[in-house]
């Protein structure tokens, strides 16, 4: 992590962020860097709510970046989400985004390919859900905070492999460095 402090000191990067860390690795990063942690990106959606990681982001004042906020489109077929969408005359994707955005320190990174979909996704920032709907979606979380999708694929974050991400001032928007952890 000291390499990131050096990059900040040399003004080659503005902020340091990490990807796919668990709480222990986040604590290690926060404790071992002079520069404040700016962001942590990890898969987060109504089926994989990441409460512990979001709590860590709130306690340590950095952004929790919700990658894959629609669970590869799986959240679009959850009955609670589709019912809320119909009730409010909005899309199921907007419901998922609004629910995520209602959580402190959470930023959503949707994937959209067309201008129309980007506009629909962007409009979610101006929407709100009432407490009842927020709780209905909260109840869709998988067992022990894992989604049925993740459990079915059997994929779990590998503690030995972590991605370090940062935004560079050069012409490159983002650089990803991967390092094997011992």
Backbone bond lengths (Angstrom), bond angles and torsions (degrees), N, CA, C in turn:
res aa  C-N    CA-C-N  psi(-1)  N-CA   C-N-CA  omega(-1)  CA-C   N-CA-C  phi
1 X - - - 1.446 - - 1.532 110.67 -
2 X 1.309 116.54 -22.90 1.460 119.26 179.74 1.528 111.22 -63.40
3 X 1.328 117.39 -26.51 1.467 120.22 178.07 1.532 110.50 -62.61
4 X 1.321 117.05 -34.29 1.461 119.54 178.24 1.516 111.30 -69.92
5 X 1.341 116.87 -38.41 1.467 119.60 175.51 1.521 110.36 -59.80
6 X 1.326 116.52 -40.03 1.460 120.48 179.12 1.537 110.36 -64.26
7 X 1.321 116.82 -41.87 1.467 120.22 178.53 1.527 111.53 -63.74
8 X 1.329 117.38 -38.63 1.466 121.03 176.57 1.518 109.63 -66.29
9 X 1.333 117.09 -45.92 1.468 121.63 179.51 1.523 111.60 -59.04
10 X 1.327 116.41 -38.07 1.471 120.76 179.69 1.523 111.79 -81.29
11 X 1.330 116.41 0.99 1.471 123.59 179.50 1.528 112.96 60.81
12 X 1.341 115.39 31.01 1.458 120.53 175.57 1.523 111.05 -86.77
13 X 1.308 116.32 -23.14 1.464 121.88 174.96 1.529 108.79 -135.88
14 X 1.324 114.97 154.73 1.466 120.25 178.17 1.522 112.00 -94.24
15 X 1.326 116.46 -39.01 1.456 121.04 -172.48 1.525 110.34 -138.78
16 X 1.330 114.68 154.95 1.456 120.79 177.82 1.518 108.78 -113.61
17 X 1.338 114.94 132.35 1.455 120.63 175.20 1.509 109.61 -136.29
18 X 1.316 115.56 157.89 1.456 121.50 -179.94 1.519 109.54 -128.25
19 X 1.319 116.48 162.02 1.462 121.82 -179.60 1.523 110.31 -129.33
20 X 1.320 115.12 139.64 1.465 122.47 171.04 1.525 113.86 61.02
21 X 1.309 117.69 36.63 1.457 122.30 175.60 1.524 109.34 -91.28
22 X 1.333 116.21 148.48 1.462 119.70 168.68 1.536 107.13 -91.11
23 X 1.332 117.53 179.00 1.465 120.85 -175.47 1.525 111.54 -61.88
24 X 1.330 118.07 -39.47 1.465 120.37 179.64 1.526 111.71 -61.71
25 X 1.324 116.68 -43.08 1.474 119.75 178.42 1.523 111.08 -68.65
26 X 1.325 117.14 -35.61 1.473 119.97 176.97 1.525 110.40 -64.69
27 X 1.327 116.66 -43.52 1.471 119.91 176.69 1.520 111.00 -59.61
28 X 1.316 116.17 -42.94 1.462 120.60 178.48 1.526 110.48 -61.69
29 X 1.324 117.02 -42.95 1.471 120.59 179.40 1.524 110.84 -63.88
30 X 1.331 116.92 -47.98 1.464 121.14 -179.07 1.530 110.40 -61.78
31 X 1.328 116.59 -41.54 1.467 121.02 -177.33 1.524 113.40 -72.09
32 X 1.329 117.21 -27.23 1.462 119.94 -172.64 1.522 114.76 -105.06
33 X 1.322 117.69 2.78 1.466 119.90 178.25 1.522 110.57 -111.51
34 X 1.320 115.50 139.99 1.458 119.74 171.84 1.522 109.48 -76.04
35 X 1.324 116.67 -38.00 1.454 121.97 179.06 1.525 109.20 -74.62
36 X 1.318 117.51 143.14 1.470 117.95 178.05 1.526 110.91 -71.41
37 X 1.309 115.56 145.99 1.460 120.35 174.11 1.521 107.49 -69.92
38 X 1.320 116.25 130.10 1.464 121.00 -177.90 1.521 112.02 -94.52
39 X 1.349 117.06 -38.98 1.462 119.24 -174.37 1.518 111.63 -157.05
40 X 1.330 113.71 152.38 1.462 122.37 172.60 1.519 106.91 -131.41
41 X 1.318 117.12 120.71 1.465 122.31 -179.39 1.520 109.46 -104.40
42 X 1.341 115.20 129.11 1.461 120.39 179.07 1.525 108.64 -158.45
43 X 1.319 116.63 153.12 1.463 120.78 179.37 1.528 109.92 -57.56
44 X 1.319 115.58 124.33 1.464 121.83 -178.88 1.518 108.61 -148.39
45 X 1.323 116.34 130.92 1.462 122.53 179.24 1.522 107.99 -166.51
46 X 1.329 119.02 176.70 1.467 119.75 -177.94 1.530 115.07 -57.57
47 X 1.309 118.43 -23.67 1.463 120.90 178.12 1.531 112.90 -89.05
48 X 1.300 116.90 -14.87 1.467 123.48 179.23 1.528 106.76 -141.19
49 X 1.323 115.73 84.12 1.459 121.10 -164.41 1.526 115.51 -81.93
50 X 1.311 118.07 -17.69 1.476 122.48 173.00 1.529 113.37 55.27
51 X 1.335 117.33 42.38 1.466 121.39 -177.20 1.527 112.94 -55.96
52 X 1.326 117.20 -43.94 1.470 120.23 -178.30 1.530 110.79 -64.09
53 X 1.327 117.08 -41.99 1.468 120.23 -179.40 1.529 111.40 -70.26
54 X 1.323 116.91 -38.27 1.469 119.20 177.38 1.527 109.87 -66.71
55 X 1.326 117.04 -40.05 1.466 120.29 175.56 1.517 111.80 -59.00
56 X 1.324 116.58 -40.56 1.465 121.04 177.72 1.525 110.46 -63.02
57 X 1.320 116.61 -41.65 1.472 120.37 178.38 1.532 110.56 -62.84
58 X 1.315 116.61 -41.29 1.462 120.68 179.54 1.534 110.81 -65.84
59 X 1.329 116.57 -43.95 1.466 121.02 -179.12 1.521 112.18 -66.52
60 X 1.334 117.20 -31.85 1.461 121.38 -175.57 1.521 113.40 -107.16
61 X 1.318 117.13 6.01 1.465 124.27 172.93 1.524 114.50 56.13
62 X 1.325 115.75 55.96 1.457 121.07 170.78 1.532 107.81 -133.79
63 X 1.324 117.04 167.82 1.460 122.02 -178.25 1.525 111.35 -82.43
64 X 1.310 116.05 133.55 1.464 122.43 170.24 1.526 105.23 -96.23
65 X 1.322 117.89 112.67 1.455 122.35 -177.15 1.523 108.53 -93.70
66 X 1.321 116.27 115.30 1.465 122.10 -177.31 1.522 109.53 -83.32
67 X 1.327 114.47 99.38 1.460 121.24 176.78 1.530 108.43 -83.70
68 X 1.318 117.34 144.91 1.464 123.68 179.52 1.524 111.26 55.09
69 X 1.337 117.30 54.05 1.469 120.78 -173.43 1.528 114.89 -66.81
70 X 1.324 117.44 -9.42 1.466 120.61 177.48 1.530 111.61 -108.12
71 X 1.314 117.77 9.61 1.468 122.09 179.49 1.527 110.71 52.02
72 X 1.327 114.83 49.31 1.471 121.04 -179.17 1.528 110.44 53.67
73 X 1.320 115.18 45.68 1.478 126.28 178.54 1.524 114.10 75.58
74 X 1.308 119.90 -2.13 1.458 121.14 -178.96 1.525 113.25 -65.41
75 X 1.338 118.03 -30.67 1.471 118.69 179.96 1.530 111.72 -69.43
76 X 1.320 117.48 -18.22 1.469 120.89 -179.59 1.523 112.37 -70.14
77 X 1.331 116.98 -10.60 1.465 121.61 -177.24 1.527 112.89 -115.83
78 X 1.310 117.82 10.19 1.463 121.86 176.60 1.519 107.68 -80.30
79 X 1.317 116.83 125.28 1.470 120.83 -173.46 1.526 112.34 -57.45
80 X 1.330 118.26 -40.38 1.469 120.12 179.87 1.528 111.00 -60.92
81 X 1.311 116.13 -40.78 1.467 120.15 -178.15 1.528 110.78 -72.10
82 X 1.311 117.51 -43.46 1.471 119.19 179.78 1.529 111.19 -66.27
83 X 1.332 117.95 -35.76 1.468 120.78 177.29 1.525 111.30 -65.88
84 X 1.327 116.85 -42.79 1.470 120.81 177.79 1.527 109.60 -64.01
85 X 1.324 117.51 -41.32 1.466 121.38 179.32 1.529 110.42 -61.17
86 X 1.329 116.96 -46.40 1.468 120.29 179.30 1.527 111.34 -63.06
87 X 1.327 116.48 -41.97 1.472 121.69 -179.20 1.531 111.41 -59.61
88 X 1.344 116.90 -38.45 1.469 121.44 -175.97 1.525 113.29 -101.66
89 X 1.334 116.88 3.32 1.457 122.30 179.90 1.532 112.19 55.56
90 X 1.339 114.35 47.17 1.457 121.72 174.93 1.521 107.60 -131.43
91 X 1.320 116.73 171.62 1.466 119.87 -178.45 1.532 111.10 -80.99
92 X 1.319 115.56 157.32 1.465 120.79 176.96 1.534 110.53 -62.25
93 X 1.328 116.94 -35.58 1.468 118.83 177.95 1.528 110.24 -63.95
94 X 1.331 117.32 -40.40 1.465 119.95 177.90 1.528 111.21 -62.17
95 X 1.325 117.17 -39.01 1.462 120.14 178.23 1.527 110.06 -60.07
96 X 1.332 117.03 -46.67 1.467 120.52 179.00 1.523 111.09 -61.16
97 X 1.324 116.98 -44.21 1.469 120.69 -179.39 1.522 110.98 -64.71
98 X 1.336 117.05 -45.69 1.468 120.78 -179.25 1.526 109.83 -61.23
99 X 1.333 116.13 -42.10 1.459 119.06 179.15 1.533 110.79 -61.00
100 X 1.320 117.28 -44.65 1.458 120.16 178.37 1.529 111.33 -64.33
101 X 1.323 116.73 -43.57 1.462 120.73 -178.51 1.523 112.69 -67.55
102 X 1.327 117.29 -18.24 1.463 120.20 178.45 1.531 111.36 -73.65
103 X 1.316 116.18 -11.07 1.459 120.83 -178.69 1.534 109.47 -93.59
104 X 1.302 116.13 131.07 1.458 122.44 -176.76 1.529 111.52 -60.17
105 X 1.319 116.26 137.03 1.465 125.53 177.65 1.532 113.97 72.33
106 X 1.330 118.74 10.93 1.461 121.17 -179.09 1.521 109.91 -100.36
107 X 1.325 115.87 132.34 1.454 124.20 174.70 1.526 107.02 -119.45
108 X 1.314 116.93 137.67 1.459 122.15 -176.17 1.526 109.75 -103.50
109 X 1.334 116.00 136.49 1.459 121.51 177.49 1.527 108.26 -120.25
110 X 1.348 116.72 85.36 1.465 118.59 178.94 1.525 111.07 -78.79
111 X 1.313 114.97 157.10 1.459 120.87 175.96 1.527 106.71 -107.36
112 X 1.297 116.25 119.06 1.464 120.87 178.08 1.519 108.15 -137.07
113 X 1.320 115.71 141.85 1.458 119.21 -176.47 1.524 113.51 -105.87
114 X 1.311 117.55 -24.87 1.453 119.58 -177.45 1.517 112.27 -112.31
115 X 1.320 115.87 154.49 1.460 120.75 -178.42 1.532 111.91 -59.14
116 X 1.327 117.95 -40.73 1.470 120.54 -179.93 1.520 111.31 -60.91
117 X 1.333 117.14 -44.32 1.466 120.18 -179.96 1.519 111.31 -67.56
118 X 1.320 117.12 -36.48 1.465 120.63 177.50 1.531 109.26 -62.20
119 X 1.323 117.81 -42.09 1.472 121.16 178.40 1.532 111.36 -63.38
120 X 1.331 117.06 -42.00 1.469 121.28 178.50 1.530 109.35 -63.12
121 X 1.324 117.02 -46.65 1.462 121.01 -179.99 1.528 111.01 -62.13
122 X 1.324 116.48 -43.84 1.464 121.43 -178.11 1.521 111.16 -63.72
123 X 1.314 117.08 -35.73 1.471 121.77 -179.11 1.529 112.17 -63.90
124 X 1.309 117.90 -19.16 1.466 121.29 179.64 1.531 111.60 -60.33
125 X 1.321 117.45 -25.54 1.467 120.68 179.48 1.524 112.36 -60.36
126 X 1.317 116.50 -27.21 1.468 121.26 -175.93 1.521 113.27 -94.29
127 X 1.321 117.70 4.20 1.458 121.78 -177.13 1.527 110.42 -104.21
128 X 1.339 115.43 157.82 1.460 120.81 176.47 1.513 109.45 -137.72
129 X 1.320 115.65 150.96 1.463 122.19 173.88 1.523 108.07 -111.51
130 X 1.337 116.00 145.46 1.454 118.30 175.70 1.529 109.51 -75.98
131 X 1.326 116.50 167.51 1.469 121.48 -176.15 1.522 112.47 -58.25
132 X 1.321 117.09 -37.78 1.462 120.97 -179.68 1.534 111.16 -61.37
133 X 1.337 116.56 -45.09 1.466 120.28 179.71 1.522 111.75 -69.28
134 X 1.325 117.19 -36.41 1.460 120.72 176.77 1.526 109.49 -60.04
135 X 1.331 116.93 -44.15 1.472 120.95 179.74 1.527 112.09 -67.90
136 X 1.323 117.85 -37.34 1.481 120.56 177.11 1.523 110.54 -59.07
137 X 1.324 116.22 -42.86 1.466 120.07 179.60 1.530 109.48 -70.93
138 X 1.316 116.75 -39.42 1.463 120.55 179.15 1.534 110.73 -56.94
139 X 1.311 116.44 -35.16 1.463 121.44 -179.05 1.528 113.50 -72.35
140 X 1.343 118.37 -7.19 1.471 120.89 178.71 1.522 112.34 -82.86
141 X 1.328 117.93 -6.49 1.465 121.69 -179.32 1.519 110.44 -55.92
142 X 1.319 116.53 138.55 1.457 121.56 -179.49 1.521 112.31 -68.57
143 X 1.328 118.14 172.60 1.464 121.72 179.76 1.520 111.18 -60.56
144 X 1.313 115.89 132.82 1.471 122.49 179.28 1.526 111.89 56.00
145 X 1.326 116.84 30.72 1.457 120.21 176.70 1.507 114.55 76.02
146 X 1.320 118.17 15.44 1.468 120.00 176.96 1.514 108.53 -113.41
147 X 1.280 116.54 143.17 1.461 119.33 -178.94 1.519 110.46 -82.48
148 X 1.310 114.78 156.12 1.464 119.88 175.49 1.519 109.93 -61.26
149 X 1.322 116.80 -34.21 1.464 121.26 179.32 1.521 109.80 -63.43
150 X 1.337 116.67 -49.01 1.461 120.67 -179.77 1.519 110.54 -64.77
151 X 1.335 116.13 -44.25 1.464 119.60 -179.11 1.530 110.83 -62.28
152 X 1.342 116.67 -39.50 1.458 120.40 -178.92 1.529 110.68 -63.56
153 X 1.317 116.46 -41.80 1.459 119.93 179.58 1.521 111.46 -76.51
154 X 1.326 115.80 -16.88 1.456 119.34 179.96 1.517 113.00 71.73
155 X 1.325 117.91 18.33 1.456 119.26 -178.30 1.519 109.99 -91.85
156 X 1.315 114.67 137.78 1.450 122.26 176.03 1.517 106.85 -136.36
157 X 1.348 117.05 151.75 1.464 117.60 175.03 1.520 109.81 -59.82
158 X 1.301 116.71 136.77 1.461 122.50 179.15 1.520 108.09 -92.36
159 X 1.341 116.58 113.66 1.464 121.48 -177.80 1.520 111.66 -59.78
160 X 1.323 117.45 -25.67 1.460 119.42 -177.44 1.519 111.88 -78.36
161 X 1.300 117.15 -15.67 1.461 119.72 -177.25 1.517 108.89 -122.58
162 X 1.283 116.88 119.58 1.461 121.35 179.78 1.520 108.77 -131.52
163 X 1.304 115.85 143.89 1.457 120.52 178.70 1.522 109.08 -101.07
164 X 1.305 116.06 130.21 1.453 120.84 172.93 1.528 106.79 -102.69
165 X 1.307 116.52 126.41 1.464 120.46 -178.69 1.525 108.51 -123.02
166 X 1.293 116.13 145.99 1.450 119.61 173.65 1.514 109.66 -155.45
167 X 1.321 115.05 156.97 1.453 120.37 178.17 1.518 108.76 -97.11
168 X 1.304 115.81 126.42 1.458 121.45 -178.02 1.523 110.49 -96.98
169 X 1.307 116.31 153.41 1.460 121.03 177.32 1.519 111.95 -79.66
170 X 1.300 117.77 -14.52 1.460 120.33 -178.94 1.524 109.53 -68.60
171 X 1.309 117.18 -169.08 1.452 121.21 179.83 1.517 113.65 -68.86
172 X 1.312 118.39 -9.31 1.458 122.35 -179.90 1.521 108.17 -87.02
173 X 1.335 116.85 129.69 1.461 120.33 -179.56 1.516 112.35 -70.03
174 X 1.303 117.18 -43.17 1.463 119.98 -179.43 1.520 108.77 -149.39
175 X 1.290 115.09 146.06 1.448 121.26 179.58 1.521 107.33 -124.67
176 X 1.311 117.27 136.27 1.459 120.87 177.24 1.517 108.63 -115.82
177 X 1.294 114.22 126.42 1.451 121.11 177.00 1.531 106.19 -115.70
178 X 1.301 116.65 128.57 1.455 119.97 178.31 1.513 109.19 -111.66
179 X 1.308 115.24 136.52 1.455 120.43 -177.25 1.526 108.52 -136.08
180 X 1.280 116.11 137.12 1.471 120.51 174.79 1.527 107.92 -77.85
181 X 1.316 115.51 129.27 1.453 120.06 176.92 1.520 108.92 -92.66
182 X 1.303 115.77 144.76 1.467 120.60 -179.44 1.506 110.36 -77.26
